[in-house]
Amino acid sequence: MVKIRLQRFGKHKAPSYRIVAADSRSPRDGKFLEILGTYNPLTNPATVNLKADAIKAWLEKGAQPTITVKNILIAENILSK
């Protein structure tokens, strides 16, 4: 099963995240299929850059977003409640 989830990168105590499509069996910071965007929670407000068309394509193929990613997608009006 493919999941759309966060992948952490950045310095110690300064996290940034990539939003990626990855196999559910791969580790959090491991192998992924495609980078779909970035998320930086440290800026005020949080900075989000997304590839909306790629995310919609993965969702149509059956990929499941994690709870956090789902909330980000709803906030960015890519997904509806």
LUMLUMDREN-2810 file (N, C-alpha, C; in Angstrom, 1 decimal):
<atoms>
<atom><aa>M</aa><ch>A</ch><at>N</at><xx>0.8</xx><yy>-1.2</yy><zz>0.0</zz></atom>
<atom><aa>M</aa><ch>A</ch><at>CA</at><xx>0.0</xx><yy>0.0</yy><zz>0.0</zz></atom>
<atom><aa>M</aa><ch>A</ch><at>C</at><xx>0.9</xx><yy>1.2</yy><zz>0.0</zz></atom>
<atom><aa>V</aa><ch>A</ch><at>N</at><xx>0.5</xx><yy>2.2</yy><zz>-0.8</zz></atom>
<atom><aa>V</aa><ch>A</ch><at>CA</at><xx>1.2</xx><yy>3.5</yy><zz>-0.8</zz></atom>
<atom><aa>V</aa><ch>A</ch><at>C</at><xx>0.6</xx><yy>4.5</yy><zz>0.1</zz></atom>
<atom><aa>K</aa><ch>A</ch><at>N</at><xx>1.5</xx><yy>5.2</yy><zz>0.9</zz></atom>
<atom><aa>K</aa><ch>A</ch><at>CA</at><xx>1.0</xx><yy>6.2</yy><zz>1.8</zz></atom>
<atom><aa>K</aa><ch>A</ch><at>C</at><xx>1.7</xx><yy>7.5</yy><zz>1.4</zz></atom>
<atom><aa>I</aa><ch>A</ch><at>N</at><xx>0.9</xx><yy>8.6</yy><zz>1.6</zz></atom>
<atom><aa>I</aa><ch>A</ch><at>CA</at><xx>1.5</xx><yy>9.9</yy><zz>1.5</zz></atom>
<atom><aa>I</aa><ch>A</ch><at>C</at><xx>1.8</xx><yy>10.4</yy><zz>2.9</zz></atom>
<atom><aa>R</aa><ch>A</ch><at>N</at><xx>3.1</xx><yy>10.6</yy><zz>3.2</zz></atom>
<atom><aa>R</aa><ch>A</ch><at>CA</at><xx>3.5</xx><yy>10.9</yy><zz>4.5</zz></atom>
<atom><aa>R</aa><ch>A</ch><at>C</at><xx>4.6</xx><yy>11.9</yy><zz>4.6</zz></atom>
<atom><aa>L</aa><ch>A</ch><at>N</at><xx>5.0</xx><yy>12.3</yy><zz>5.8</zz></atom>
<atom><aa>L</aa><ch>A</ch><at>CA</at><xx>6.1</xx><yy>13.2</yy><zz>6.0</zz></atom>
<atom><aa>L</aa><ch>A</ch><at>C</at><xx>7.4</xx><yy>12.4</yy><zz>6.1</zz></atom>
<atom><aa>Q</aa><ch>A</ch><at>N</at><xx>8.5</xx><yy>13.0</yy><zz>5.6</zz></atom>
<atom><aa>Q</aa><ch>A</ch><at>CA</at><xx>9.8</xx><yy>12.5</yy><zz>5.7</zz></atom>
<atom><aa>Q</aa><ch>A</ch><at>C</at><xx>10.7</xx><yy>13.6</yy><zz>6.3</zz></atom>
<atom><aa>R</aa><ch>A</ch><at>N</at><xx>11.2</xx><yy>13.3</yy><zz>7.5</zz></atom>
<atom><aa>R</aa><ch>A</ch><at>CA</at><xx>12.0</xx><yy>14.4</yy><zz>8.2</zz></atom>
<atom><aa>R</aa><ch>A</ch><at>C</at><xx>13.4</xx><yy>14.6</yy><zz>7.6</zz></atom>
<atom><aa>F</aa><ch>A</ch><at>N</at><xx>13.8</xx><yy>15.9</yy><zz>7.4</zz></atom>
<atom><aa>F</aa><ch>A</ch><at>CA</at><xx>15.1</xx><yy>16.2</yy><zz>7.1</zz></atom>
<atom><aa>F</aa><ch>A</ch><at>C</at><xx>15.4</xx><yy>17.6</yy><zz>7.8</zz></atom>
<atom><aa>G</aa><ch>A</ch><at>N</at><xx>16.6</xx><yy>18.0</yy><zz>7.7</zz></atom>
<atom><aa>G</aa><ch>A</ch><at>CA</at><xx>17.0</xx><yy>19.3</yy><zz>8.4</zz></atom>
<atom><aa>G</aa><ch>A</ch><at>C</at><xx>17.9</xx><yy>19.0</yy><zz>9.6</zz></atom>
<atom><aa>K</aa><ch>A</ch><at>N</at><xx>18.4</xx><yy>20.1</yy><zz>10.2</zz></atom>
<atom><aa>K</aa><ch>A</ch><at>CA</at><xx>19.3</xx><yy>20.0</yy><zz>11.3</zz></atom>
<atom><aa>K</aa><ch>A</ch><at>C</at><xx>18.7</xx><yy>19.5</yy><zz>12.6</zz></atom>
<atom><aa>H</aa><ch>A</ch><at>N</at><xx>19.6</xx><yy>19.2</yy><zz>13.5</zz></atom>
<atom><aa>H</aa><ch>A</ch><at>CA</at><xx>19.2</xx><yy>18.8</yy><zz>14.9</zz></atom>
<atom><aa>H</aa><ch>A</ch><at>C</at><xx>18.3</xx><yy>19.9</yy><zz>15.5</zz></atom>
<atom><aa>K</aa><ch>A</ch><at>N</at><xx>17.2</xx><yy>19.6</yy><zz>16.0</zz></atom>
<atom><aa>K</aa><ch>A</ch><at>CA</at><xx>16.2</xx><yy>20.6</yy><zz>16.6</zz></atom>
<atom><aa>K</aa><ch>A</ch><at>C</at><xx>15.7</xx><yy>21.7</yy><zz>15.7</zz></atom>
<atom><aa>A</aa><ch>A</ch><at>N</at><xx>15.9</xx><yy>21.4</yy><zz>14.4</zz></atom>
<atom><aa>A</aa><ch>A</ch><at>CA</at><xx>15.3</xx><yy>22.3</yy><zz>13.3</zz></atom>
<atom><aa>A</aa><ch>A</ch><at>C</at><xx>14.7</xx><yy>21.5</yy><zz>12.2</zz></atom>
<atom><aa>P</aa><ch>A</ch><at>N</at><xx>13.6</xx><yy>20.8</yy><zz>12.5</zz></atom>
<atom><aa>P</aa><ch>A</ch><at>CA</at><xx>13.1</xx><yy>19.9</yy><zz>11.5</zz></atom>
<atom><aa>P</aa><ch>A</ch><at>C</at><xx>12.4</xx><yy>20.6</yy><zz>10.3</zz></atom>
<atom><aa>S</aa><ch>A</ch><at>N</at><xx>12.5</xx><yy>20.0</yy><zz>9.2</zz></atom>
<atom><aa>S</aa><ch>A</ch><at>CA</at><xx>11.7</xx><yy>20.3</yy><zz>8.0</zz></atom>
<atom><aa>S</aa><ch>A</ch><at>C</at><xx>11.3</xx><yy>19.0</yy><zz>7.5</zz></atom>
<atom><aa>Y</aa><ch>A</ch><at>N</at><xx>10.2</xx><yy>19.0</yy><zz>6.7</zz></atom>
<atom><aa>Y</aa><ch>A</ch><at>CA</at><xx>9.7</xx><yy>17.8</yy><zz>6.2</zz></atom>
<atom><aa>Y</aa><ch>A</ch><at>C</at><xx>9.4</xx><yy>17.8</yy><zz>4.7</zz></atom>
<atom><aa>R</aa><ch>A</ch><at>N</at><xx>9.6</xx><yy>16.7</yy><zz>4.1</zz></atom>
<atom><aa>R</aa><ch>A</ch><at>CA</at><xx>9.2</xx><yy>16.5</yy><zz>2.7</zz></atom>
<atom><aa>R</aa><ch>A</ch><at>C</at><xx>7.9</xx><yy>15.7</yy><zz>2.8</zz></atom>
<atom><aa>I</aa><ch>A</ch><at>N</at><xx>7.0</xx><yy>16.0</yy><zz>1.9</zz></atom>
<atom><aa>I</aa><ch>A</ch><at>CA</at><xx>5.8</xx><yy>15.2</yy><zz>1.8</zz></atom>
<atom><aa>I</aa><ch>A</ch><at>C</at><xx>6.0</xx><yy>14.3</yy><zz>0.6</zz></atom>
<atom><aa>V</aa><ch>A</ch><at>N</at><xx>6.0</xx><yy>13.0</yy><zz>0.9</zz></atom>
<atom><aa>V</aa><ch>A</ch><at>CA</at><xx>6.4</xx><yy>12.0</yy><zz>-0.1</zz></atom>
<atom><aa>V</aa><ch>A</ch><at>C</at><xx>5.4</xx><yy>10.9</yy><zz>-0.2</zz></atom>
<atom><aa>A</aa><ch>A</ch><at>N</at><xx>5.4</xx><yy>10.3</yy><zz>-1.4</zz></atom>
<atom><aa>A</aa><ch>A</ch><at>CA</at><xx>4.6</xx><yy>9.0</yy><zz>-1.6</zz></atom>
<atom><aa>A</aa><ch>A</ch><at>C</at><xx>5.6</xx><yy>7.9</yy><zz>-1.4</zz></atom>
<atom><aa>A</aa><ch>A</ch><at>N</at><xx>5.2</xx><yy>7.0</yy><zz>-0.4</zz></atom>
<atom><aa>A</aa><ch>A</ch><at>CA</at><xx>6.2</xx><yy>5.9</yy><zz>-0.1</zz></atom>
<atom><aa>A</aa><ch>A</ch><at>C</at><xx>5.4</xx><yy>4.6</yy><zz>0.2</zz></atom>
<atom><aa>D</aa><ch>A</ch><at>N</at><xx>6.1</xx><yy>3.5</yy><zz>0.0</zz></atom>
<atom><aa>D</aa><ch>A</ch><at>CA</at><xx>5.5</xx><yy>2.2</yy><zz>0.4</zz></atom>
<atom><aa>D</aa><ch>A</ch><at>C</at><xx>5.3</xx><yy>2.2</yy><zz>1.9</zz></atom>
<atom><aa>S</aa><ch>A</ch><at>N</at><xx>4.2</xx><yy>1.7</yy><zz>2.4</zz></atom>
<atom><aa>S</aa><ch>A</ch><at>CA</at><xx>3.9</xx><yy>1.7</yy><zz>3.8</zz></atom>
<atom><aa>S</aa><ch>A</ch><at>C</at><xx>4.9</xx><yy>0.9</yy><zz>4.6</zz></atom>
<atom><aa>R</aa><ch>A</ch><at>N</at><xx>5.6</xx><yy>0.0</yy><zz>4.0</zz></atom>
<atom><aa>R</aa><ch>A</ch><at>CA</at><xx>6.6</xx><yy>-0.9</yy><zz>4.7</zz></atom>
<atom><aa>R</aa><ch>A</ch><at>C</at><xx>8.0</xx><yy>-0.3</yy><zz>4.8</zz></atom>
<atom><aa>S</aa><ch>A</ch><at>N</at><xx>8.3</xx><yy>0.8</yy><zz>4.1</zz></atom>
<atom><aa>S</aa><ch>A</ch><at>CA</at><xx>9.6</xx><yy>1.4</yy><zz>4.1</zz></atom>
<atom><aa>S</aa><ch>A</ch><at>C</at><xx>9.7</xx><yy>2.3</yy><zz>5.4</zz></atom>
<atom><aa>P</aa><ch>A</ch><at>N</at><xx>10.9</xx><yy>2.5</yy><zz>5.9</zz></atom>
<atom><aa>P</aa><ch>A</ch><at>CA</at><xx>11.0</xx><yy>3.4</yy><zz>7.1</zz></atom>
<atom><aa>P</aa><ch>A</ch><at>C</at><xx>10.7</xx><yy>4.9</yy><zz>6.8</zz></atom>
<atom><aa>R</aa><ch>A</ch><at>N</at><xx>10.5</xx><yy>5.6</yy><zz>7.9</zz></atom>
<atom><aa>R</aa><ch>A</ch><at>CA</at><xx>10.1</xx><yy>7.0</yy><zz>7.8</zz></atom>
<atom><aa>R</aa><ch>A</ch><at>C</at><xx>11.0</xx><yy>7.8</yy><zz>6.9</zz></atom>
<atom><aa>D</aa><ch>A</ch><at>N</at><xx>12.3</xx><yy>7.7</yy><zz>7.1</zz></atom>
<atom><aa>D</aa><ch>A</ch><at>CA</at><xx>13.3</xx><yy>8.5</yy><zz>6.3</zz></atom>
<atom><aa>D</aa><ch>A</ch><at>C</at><xx>14.0</xx><yy>7.6</yy><zz>5.2</zz></atom>
<atom><aa>G</aa><ch>A</ch><at>N</at><xx>13.3</xx><yy>6.5</yy><zz>4.9</zz></atom>
<atom><aa>G</aa><ch>A</ch><at>CA</at><xx>13.9</xx><yy>5.6</yy><zz>3.9</zz></atom>
<atom><aa>G</aa><ch>A</ch><at>C</at><xx>13.4</xx><yy>5.9</yy><zz>2.5</zz></atom>
<atom><aa>K</aa><ch>A</ch><at>N</at><xx>13.3</xx><yy>4.8</yy><zz>1.7</zz></atom>
<atom><aa>K</aa><ch>A</ch><at>CA</at><xx>13.0</xx><yy>4.8</yy><zz>0.3</zz></atom>
<atom><aa>K</aa><ch>A</ch><at>C</at><xx>11.6</xx><yy>5.4</yy><zz>0.1</zz></atom>
<atom><aa>F</aa><ch>A</ch><at>N</at><xx>11.5</xx><yy>6.2</yy><zz>-1.0</zz></atom>
<atom><aa>F</aa><ch>A</ch><at>CA</at><xx>10.2</xx><yy>6.8</yy><zz>-1.3</zz></atom>
<atom><aa>F</aa><ch>A</ch><at>C</at><xx>10.0</xx><yy>6.7</yy><zz>-2.8</zz></atom>
<atom><aa>L</aa><ch>A</ch><at>N</at><xx>8.8</xx><yy>7.0</yy><zz>-3.3</zz></atom>
<atom><aa>L</aa><ch>A</ch><at>CA</at><xx>8.5</xx><yy>6.9</yy><zz>-4.7</zz></atom>
<atom><aa>L</aa><ch>A</ch><at>C</at><xx>8.6</xx><yy>8.2</yy><zz>-5.4</zz></atom>
<atom><aa>E</aa><ch>A</ch><at>N</at><xx>8.1</xx><yy>9.3</yy><zz>-4.7</zz></atom>
<atom><aa>E</aa><ch>A</ch><at>CA</at><xx>8.1</xx><yy>10.6</yy><zz>-5.3</zz></atom>
<atom><aa>E</aa><ch>A</ch><at>C</at><xx>8.0</xx><yy>11.7</yy><zz>-4.3</zz></atom>
<atom><aa>I</aa><ch>A</ch><at>N</at><xx>8.7</xx><yy>12.8</yy><zz>-4.4</zz></atom>
<atom><aa>I</aa><ch>A</ch><at>CA</at><xx>8.6</xx><yy>13.9</yy><zz>-3.5</zz></atom>
<atom><aa>I</aa><ch>A</ch><at>C</at><xx>7.4</xx><yy>14.8</yy><zz>-4.0</zz></atom>
<atom><aa>L</aa><ch>A</ch><at>N</at><xx>6.4</xx><yy>15.0</yy><zz>-3.1</zz></atom>
<atom><aa>L</aa><ch>A</ch><at>CA</at><xx>5.2</xx><yy>15.8</yy><zz>-3.5</zz></atom>
<atom><aa>L</aa><ch>A</ch><at>C</at><xx>5.2</xx><yy>17.2</yy><zz>-3.0</zz></atom>
<atom><aa>G</aa><ch>A</ch><at>N</at><xx>6.1</xx><yy>17.5</yy><zz>-2.1</zz></atom>
<atom><aa>G</aa><ch>A</ch><at>CA</at><xx>6.1</xx><yy>18.9</yy><zz>-1.5</zz></atom>
<atom><aa>G</aa><ch>A</ch><at>C</at><xx>7.0</xx><yy>19.0</yy><zz>-0.3</zz></atom>
<atom><aa>T</aa><ch>A</ch><at>N</at><xx>7.0</xx><yy>20.2</yy><zz>0.3</zz></atom>
<atom><aa>T</aa><ch>A</ch><at>CA</at><xx>7.7</xx><yy>20.4</yy><zz>1.6</zz></atom>
<atom><aa>T</aa><ch>A</ch><at>C</at><xx>6.8</xx><yy>21.0</yy><zz>2.6</zz></atom>
<atom><aa>Y</aa><ch>A</ch><at>N</at><xx>7.2</xx><yy>20.9</yy><zz>3.8</zz></atom>
<atom><aa>Y</aa><ch>A</ch><at>CA</at><xx>6.5</xx><yy>21.5</yy><zz>5.0</zz></atom>
<atom><aa>Y</aa><ch>A</ch><at>C</at><xx>7.5</xx><yy>21.9</yy><zz>6.0</zz></atom>
<atom><aa>N</aa><ch>A</ch><at>N</at><xx>7.4</xx><yy>23.2</yy><zz>6.4</zz></atom>
<atom><aa>N</aa><ch>A</ch><at>CA</at><xx>8.3</xx><yy>23.7</yy><zz>7.4</zz></atom>
<atom><aa>N</aa><ch>A</ch><at>C</at><xx>7.5</xx><yy>24.3</yy><zz>8.5</zz></atom>
<atom><aa>P</aa><ch>A</ch><at>N</at><xx>7.4</xx><yy>23.6</yy><zz>9.7</zz></atom>
<atom><aa>P</aa><ch>A</ch><at>CA</at><xx>6.5</xx><yy>24.1</yy><zz>10.8</zz></atom>
<atom><aa>P</aa><ch>A</ch><at>C</at><xx>7.1</xx><yy>25.2</yy><zz>11.6</zz></atom>
<atom><aa>L</aa><ch>A</ch><at>N</at><xx>8.4</xx><yy>25.5</yy><zz>11.4</zz></atom>
<atom><aa>L</aa><ch>A</ch><at>CA</at><xx>9.1</xx><yy>26.5</yy><zz>12.3</zz></atom>
<atom><aa>L</aa><ch>A</ch><at>C</at><xx>8.8</xx><yy>27.9</yy><zz>11.9</zz></atom>
<atom><aa>T</aa><ch>A</ch><at>N</at><xx>8.4</xx><yy>28.2</yy><zz>10.7</zz></atom>
<atom><aa>T</aa><ch>A</ch><at>CA</at><xx>8.1</xx><yy>29.5</yy><zz>10.3</zz></atom>
<atom><aa>T</aa><ch>A</ch><at>C</at><xx>6.7</xx><yy>29.9</yy><zz>10.8</zz></atom>
<atom><aa>N</aa><ch>A</ch><at>N</at><xx>6.4</xx><yy>31.2</yy><zz>10.9</zz></atom>
<atom><aa>N</aa><ch>A</ch><at>CA</at><xx>5.1</xx><yy>31.6</yy><zz>11.4</zz></atom>
<atom><aa>N</aa><ch>A</ch><at>C</at><xx>4.4</xx><yy>32.4</yy><zz>10.3</zz></atom>
<atom><aa>P</aa><ch>A</ch><at>N</at><xx>3.4</xx><yy>32.0</yy><zz>9.6</zz></atom>
<atom><aa>P</aa><ch>A</ch><at>CA</at><xx>2.8</xx><yy>30.7</yy><zz>9.7</zz></atom>
<atom><aa>P</aa><ch>A</ch><at>C</at><xx>3.6</xx><yy>29.6</yy><zz>9.0</zz></atom>
<atom><aa>A</aa><ch>A</ch><at>N</at><xx>3.3</xx><yy>28.3</yy><zz>9.2</zz></atom>
<atom><aa>A</aa><ch>A</ch><at>CA</at><xx>4.0</xx><yy>27.2</yy><zz>8.6</zz></atom>
<atom><aa>A</aa><ch>A</ch><at>C</at><xx>4.1</xx><yy>27.3</yy><zz>7.1</zz></atom>
<atom><aa>T</aa><ch>A</ch><at>N</at><xx>5.2</xx><yy>27.1</yy><zz>6.5</zz></atom>
<atom><aa>T</aa><ch>A</ch><at>CA</at><xx>5.4</xx><yy>27.1</yy><zz>5.1</zz></atom>
<atom><aa>T</aa><ch>A</ch><at>C</at><xx>5.1</xx><yy>25.8</yy><zz>4.4</zz></atom>
<atom><aa>V</aa><ch>A</ch><at>N</at><xx>4.2</xx><yy>25.8</yy><zz>3.4</zz></atom>
<atom><aa>V</aa><ch>A</ch><at>CA</at><xx>3.9</xx><yy>24.6</yy><zz>2.7</zz></atom>
<atom><aa>V</aa><ch>A</ch><at>C</at><xx>4.0</xx><yy>24.8</yy><zz>1.2</zz></atom>
<atom><aa>N</aa><ch>A</ch><at>N</at><xx>4.8</xx><yy>23.9</yy><zz>0.6</zz></atom>
<atom><aa>N</aa><ch>A</ch><at>CA</at><xx>4.9</xx><yy>23.9</yy><zz>-0.9</zz></atom>
<atom><aa>N</aa><ch>A</ch><at>C</at><xx>4.4</xx><yy>22.6</yy><zz>-1.4</zz></atom>
<atom><aa>L</aa><ch>A</ch><at>N</at><xx>3.4</xx><yy>22.5</yy><zz>-2.3</zz></atom>
<atom><aa>L</aa><ch>A</ch><at>CA</at><xx>2.9</xx><yy>21.2</yy><zz>-2.7</zz></atom>
<atom><aa>L</aa><ch>A</ch><at>C</at><xx>2.8</xx><yy>21.2</yy><zz>-4.2</zz></atom>
<atom><aa>K</aa><ch>A</ch><at>N</at><xx>2.9</xx><yy>20.0</yy><zz>-4.8</zz></atom>
<atom><aa>K</aa><ch>A</ch><at>CA</at><xx>2.6</xx><yy>19.7</yy><zz>-6.2</zz></atom>
<atom><aa>K</aa><ch>A</ch><at>C</at><xx>1.2</xx><yy>19.1</yy><zz>-6.2</zz></atom>
<atom><aa>A</aa><ch>A</ch><at>N</at><xx>0.2</xx><yy>20.0</yy><zz>-6.3</zz></atom>
<atom><aa>A</aa><ch>A</ch><at>CA</at><xx>-1.2</xx><yy>19.6</yy><zz>-6.2</zz></atom>
<atom><aa>A</aa><ch>A</ch><at>C</at><xx>-1.6</xx><yy>18.5</yy><zz>-7.2</zz></atom>
<atom><aa>D</aa><ch>A</ch><at>N</at><xx>-1.1</xx><yy>18.7</yy><zz>-8.5</zz></atom>
<atom><aa>D</aa><ch>A</ch><at>CA</at><xx>-1.5</xx><yy>17.7</yy><zz>-9.5</zz></atom>
<atom><aa>D</aa><ch>A</ch><at>C</at><xx>-1.0</xx><yy>16.3</yy><zz>-9.2</zz></atom>
<atom><aa>A</aa><ch>A</ch><at>N</at><xx>0.3</xx><yy>16.3</yy><zz>-8.7</zz></atom>
<atom><aa>A</aa><ch>A</ch><at>CA</at><xx>0.9</xx><yy>15.0</yy><zz>-8.4</zz></atom>
<atom><aa>A</aa><ch>A</ch><at>C</at><xx>0.2</xx><yy>14.3</yy><zz>-7.2</zz></atom>
<atom><aa>I</aa><ch>A</ch><at>N</at><xx>-0.2</xx><yy>15.1</yy><zz>-6.2</zz></atom>
<atom><aa>I</aa><ch>A</ch><at>CA</at><xx>-0.9</xx><yy>14.6</yy><zz>-5.0</zz></atom>
<atom><aa>I</aa><ch>A</ch><at>C</at><xx>-2.2</xx><yy>14.0</yy><zz>-5.4</zz></atom>
<atom><aa>K</aa><ch>A</ch><at>N</at><xx>-3.0</xx><yy>14.8</yy><zz>-6.3</zz></atom>
<atom><aa>K</aa><ch>A</ch><at>CA</at><xx>-4.3</xx><yy>14.3</yy><zz>-6.7</zz></atom>
<atom><aa>K</aa><ch>A</ch><at>C</at><xx>-4.2</xx><yy>13.0</yy><zz>-7.5</zz></atom>
<atom><aa>A</aa><ch>A</ch><at>N</at><xx>-3.1</xx><yy>12.9</yy><zz>-8.3</zz></atom>
<atom><aa>A</aa><ch>A</ch><at>CA</at><xx>-2.9</xx><yy>11.7</yy><zz>-9.1</zz></atom>
<atom><aa>A</aa><ch>A</ch><at>C</at><xx>-2.6</xx><yy>10.5</yy><zz>-8.2</zz></atom>
<atom><aa>W</aa><ch>A</ch><at>N</at><xx>-1.8</xx><yy>10.7</yy><zz>-7.1</zz></atom>
<atom><aa>W</aa><ch>A</ch><at>CA</at><xx>-1.6</xx><yy>9.6</yy><zz>-6.2</zz></atom>
<atom><aa>W</aa><ch>A</ch><at>C</at><xx>-2.8</xx><yy>9.2</yy><zz>-5.4</zz></atom>
<atom><aa>L</aa><ch>A</ch><at>N</at><xx>-3.6</xx><yy>10.2</yy><zz>-5.1</zz></atom>
<atom><aa>L</aa><ch>A</ch><at>CA</at><xx>-4.9</xx><yy>9.9</yy><zz>-4.3</zz></atom>
<atom><aa>L</aa><ch>A</ch><at>C</at><xx>-5.8</xx><yy>9.1</yy><zz>-5.2</zz></atom>
<atom><aa>E</aa><ch>A</ch><at>N</at><xx>-5.9</xx><yy>9.4</yy><zz>-6.5</zz></atom>
<atom><aa>E</aa><ch>A</ch><at>CA</at><xx>-6.7</xx><yy>8.7</yy><zz>-7.5</zz></atom>
<atom><aa>E</aa><ch>A</ch><at>C</at><xx>-6.2</xx><yy>7.2</yy><zz>-7.6</zz></atom>
<atom><aa>K</aa><ch>A</ch><at>N</at><xx>-4.9</xx><yy>7.0</yy><zz>-7.5</zz></atom>
<atom><aa>K</aa><ch>A</ch><at>CA</at><xx>-4.4</xx><yy>5.7</yy><zz>-7.6</zz></atom>
<atom><aa>K</aa><ch>A</ch><at>C</at><xx>-4.6</xx><yy>4.8</yy><zz>-6.4</zz></atom>
<atom><aa>G</aa><ch>A</ch><at>N</at><xx>-5.1</xx><yy>5.5</yy><zz>-5.3</zz></atom>
<atom><aa>G</aa><ch>A</ch><at>CA</at><xx>-5.4</xx><yy>4.7</yy><zz>-4.1</zz></atom>
<atom><aa>G</aa><ch>A</ch><at>C</at><xx>-4.4</xx><yy>5.0</yy><zz>-2.9</zz></atom>
<atom><aa>A</aa><ch>A</ch><at>N</at><xx>-3.5</xx><yy>5.9</yy><zz>-3.0</zz></atom>
<atom><aa>A</aa><ch>A</ch><at>CA</at><xx>-2.6</xx><yy>6.2</yy><zz>-1.9</zz></atom>
<atom><aa>A</aa><ch>A</ch><at>C</at><xx>-3.4</xx><yy>6.8</yy><zz>-0.8</zz></atom>
<atom><aa>Q</aa><ch>A</ch><at>N</at><xx>-3.0</xx><yy>6.5</yy><zz>0.5</zz></atom>
<atom><aa>Q</aa><ch>A</ch><at>CA</at><xx>-3.7</xx><yy>6.9</yy><zz>1.7</zz></atom>
<atom><aa>Q</aa><ch>A</ch><at>C</at><xx>-2.8</xx><yy>8.0</yy><zz>2.4</zz></atom>
<atom><aa>P</aa><ch>A</ch><at>N</at><xx>-3.3</xx><yy>9.2</yy><zz>2.6</zz></atom>
<atom><aa>P</aa><ch>A</ch><at>CA</at><xx>-2.5</xx><yy>10.1</yy><zz>3.4</zz></atom>
<atom><aa>P</aa><ch>A</ch><at>C</at><xx>-2.5</xx><yy>9.8</yy><zz>4.9</zz></atom>
<atom><aa>T</aa><ch>A</ch><at>N</at><xx>-1.4</xx><yy>10.1</yy><zz>5.6</zz></atom>
<atom><aa>T</aa><ch>A</ch><at>CA</at><xx>-1.4</xx><yy>10.0</yy><zz>7.1</zz></atom>
<atom><aa>T</aa><ch>A</ch><at>C</at><xx>-2.3</xx><yy>11.1</yy><zz>7.6</zz></atom>
<atom><aa>I</aa><ch>A</ch><at>N</at><xx>-2.6</xx><yy>11.0</yy><zz>8.9</zz></atom>
<atom><aa>I</aa><ch>A</ch><at>CA</at><xx>-3.5</xx><yy>12.0</yy><zz>9.5</zz></atom>
<atom><aa>I</aa><ch>A</ch><at>C</at><xx>-2.9</xx><yy>13.4</yy><zz>9.4</zz></atom>
<atom><aa>T</aa><ch>A</ch><at>N</at><xx>-1.6</xx><yy>13.6</yy><zz>9.7</zz></atom>
<atom><aa>T</aa><ch>A</ch><at>CA</at><xx>-1.0</xx><yy>14.9</yy><zz>9.6</zz></atom>
<atom><aa>T</aa><ch>A</ch><at>C</at><xx>-1.0</xx><yy>15.4</yy><zz>8.2</zz></atom>
<atom><aa>V</aa><ch>A</ch><at>N</at><xx>-0.7</xx><yy>14.6</yy><zz>7.2</zz></atom>
<atom><aa>V</aa><ch>A</ch><at>CA</at><xx>-0.7</xx><yy>15.1</yy><zz>5.8</zz></atom>
<atom><aa>V</aa><ch>A</ch><at>C</at><xx>-2.1</xx><yy>15.4</yy><zz>5.4</zz></atom>
<atom><aa>K</aa><ch>A</ch><at>N</at><xx>-3.1</xx><yy>14.6</yy><zz>5.8</zz></atom>
<atom><aa>K</aa><ch>A</ch><at>CA</at><xx>-4.4</xx><yy>14.9</yy><zz>5.5</zz></atom>
<atom><aa>K</aa><ch>A</ch><at>C</at><xx>-4.9</xx><yy>16.3</yy><zz>6.0</zz></atom>
<atom><aa>N</aa><ch>A</ch><at>N</at><xx>-4.4</xx><yy>16.6</yy><zz>7.2</zz></atom>
<atom><aa>N</aa><ch>A</ch><at>CA</at><xx>-4.8</xx><yy>17.9</yy><zz>7.8</zz></atom>
<atom><aa>N</aa><ch>A</ch><at>C</at><xx>-4.1</xx><yy>19.0</yy><zz>7.0</zz></atom>
<atom><aa>I</aa><ch>A</ch><at>N</at><xx>-2.9</xx><yy>18.8</yy><zz>6.5</zz></atom>
<atom><aa>I</aa><ch>A</ch><at>CA</at><xx>-2.2</xx><yy>19.8</yy><zz>5.7</zz></atom>
<atom><aa>I</aa><ch>A</ch><at>C</at><xx>-2.9</xx><yy>20.0</yy><zz>4.4</zz></atom>
<atom><aa>L</aa><ch>A</ch><at>N</at><xx>-3.3</xx><yy>18.9</yy><zz>3.7</zz></atom>
<atom><aa>L</aa><ch>A</ch><at>CA</at><xx>-4.0</xx><yy>18.9</yy><zz>2.5</zz></atom>
<atom><aa>L</aa><ch>A</ch><at>C</at><xx>-5.4</xx><yy>19.6</yy><zz>2.6</zz></atom>
<atom><aa>I</aa><ch>A</ch><at>N</at><xx>-6.0</xx><yy>19.4</yy><zz>3.7</zz></atom>
<atom><aa>I</aa><ch>A</ch><at>CA</at><xx>-7.3</xx><yy>20.1</yy><zz>3.9</zz></atom>
<atom><aa>I</aa><ch>A</ch><at>C</at><xx>-7.1</xx><yy>21.6</yy><zz>4.1</zz></atom>
<atom><aa>A</aa><ch>A</ch><at>N</at><xx>-6.0</xx><yy>22.0</yy><zz>4.8</zz></atom>
<atom><aa>A</aa><ch>A</ch><at>CA</at><xx>-5.7</xx><yy>23.4</yy><zz>5.0</zz></atom>
<atom><aa>A</aa><ch>A</ch><at>C</at><xx>-5.3</xx><yy>24.1</yy><zz>3.7</zz></atom>
<atom><aa>E</aa><ch>A</ch><at>N</at><xx>-4.7</xx><yy>23.3</yy><zz>2.8</zz></atom>
<atom><aa>E</aa><ch>A</ch><at>CA</at><xx>-4.3</xx><yy>23.9</yy><zz>1.5</zz></atom>
<atom><aa>E</aa><ch>A</ch><at>C</at><xx>-5.4</xx><yy>23.7</yy><zz>0.4</zz></atom>
<atom><aa>N</aa><ch>A</ch><at>N</at><xx>-6.6</xx><yy>23.3</yy><zz>0.8</zz></atom>
<atom><aa>N</aa><ch>A</ch><at>CA</at><xx>-7.7</xx><yy>23.1</yy><zz>-0.1</zz></atom>
<atom><aa>N</aa><ch>A</ch><at>C</at><xx>-7.5</xx><yy>22.1</yy><zz>-1.3</zz></atom>
<atom><aa>I</aa><ch>A</ch><at>N</at><xx>-6.6</xx><yy>21.1</yy><zz>-1.0</zz></atom>
<atom><aa>I</aa><ch>A</ch><at>CA</at><xx>-6.4</xx><yy>20.1</yy><zz>-2.0</zz></atom>
<atom><aa>I</aa><ch>A</ch><at>C</at><xx>-7.4</xx><yy>18.9</yy><zz>-1.8</zz></atom>
<atom><aa>L</aa><ch>A</ch><at>N</at><xx>-7.7</xx><yy>18.7</yy><zz>-0.5</zz></atom>
<atom><aa>L</aa><ch>A</ch><at>CA</at><xx>-8.6</xx><yy>17.7</yy><zz>-0.1</zz></atom>
<atom><aa>L</aa><ch>A</ch><at>C</at><xx>-9.8</xx><yy>18.3</yy><zz>0.6</zz></atom>
<atom><aa>S</aa><ch>A</ch><at>N</at><xx>-11.0</xx><yy>17.8</yy><zz>0.5</zz></atom>
<atom><aa>S</aa><ch>A</ch><at>CA</at><xx>-12.1</xx><yy>18.3</yy><zz>1.3</zz></atom>
<atom><aa>S</aa><ch>A</ch><at>C</at><xx>-12.4</xx><yy>17.4</yy><zz>2.4</zz></atom>
<atom><aa>K</aa><ch>A</ch><at>N</at><xx>-13.0</xx><yy>18.0</yy><zz>3.5</zz></atom>
<atom><aa>K</aa><ch>A</ch><at>CA</at><xx>-13.4</xx><yy>17.2</yy><zz>4.6</zz></atom>
<atom><aa>K</aa><ch>A</ch><at>C</at><xx>-14.4</xx><yy>16.1</yy><zz>4.2</zz></atom>
</atoms>
